C-alpha cells in the first residue's frame, strides 16, 4: 500500500447488508458478470466483519480495520493508524498518524468524498452525520436511500458530479443501500405484500452488478484505482428464527470481500438495461 497511496485513487464500496453466501452463489452461477471481471479469480473472498450493523462496521473500517480473512491469521492490514503493539501492521501496511483513514489520506494529499446510502449516512441527525463528517465532502439524498428503486444509479450520478473537477487523488466511499431492506422491488413479480426474501436480496445484487462498471470507469478516468468492494455485514432471512442484523449469527458476521487494482480508463461494462 505504500506504493499505492499517492499514485492511485482509492475506492471503498460497501455493499450494505450483503450476505456472503448469496454473493458467492451468484458469482459461481455467472449472475454477476461485471463484478466477476474484477474479482480476483472471479470469486469473492470469505471474511468476517468487524461489526454486525452498519455504524459499528463502518467505524471500524474507517479506522483501518477491514473485514478479516476467515482463516487463522495474523492477517496484515492494508491501512493502519499508528497503534503501538499492533500485530497486523506489517511492512506493506500504509500507516497514518490520524484517528481515521479519511483524515490520514487527506493529510497525504487526497480529496475525501462520501456518497452515503443507508440512514447512518443521511446527515439528518447528529448520529447520521458522524460517519459523513469524517470526509471533506459528503452527499446524501432520499434517492440514494433504501426505499429508492434506482438508488445505486443515482449514487453514481452524484459521484460523477463530485469528481468531475478533481485534480488531486481521491478517496471515495460509496455506501450502497440497494441490498438493504426493503429490497422486494428488485425481484421481478414481487409485491410489497410478498416482502423481502433471500431471492430479492440476490436480485438487488444483480441490479448493482448491472451498473457497477460505470463506477469503475469513473474511478479510472484520471489514474489507476485501488478498489475494495465488500459488505459491512450480512442479514438474516429467517435463519434460526432471526430476521435482520445486529445479531451474532453466522449469516451476519460472514461477508464477501475483494480488493484489486483497476487500470486507468477501464471501460464501463454494459448495464443490461
Secondary structure, 3 states (H helix, E strand, C coil): CCCCECCEEEEEEEECCCCHHHHHHHHHCCCCHHHHCCCHHHCCEEEECCCCCHHHHHHHHCCCCCCEECCCCCCCCCEEECCCCCCCCCCCCEEECCCCHHHHHHHCCCEEEEECCCHHHCCCCHHHHHCHHHCCEEECCHHHCCCCCCHHHHHHHHHHHHHCCCCCCEEEEEEECCCCCCCHHHCCCCCCCCCCCHHHHHHHHHHHHHHHHHHHHHHCCCCCEEEEEECCCCCEECHHHCEECCCCCHHHHEEEEEEEEECCCCCCCCCCC
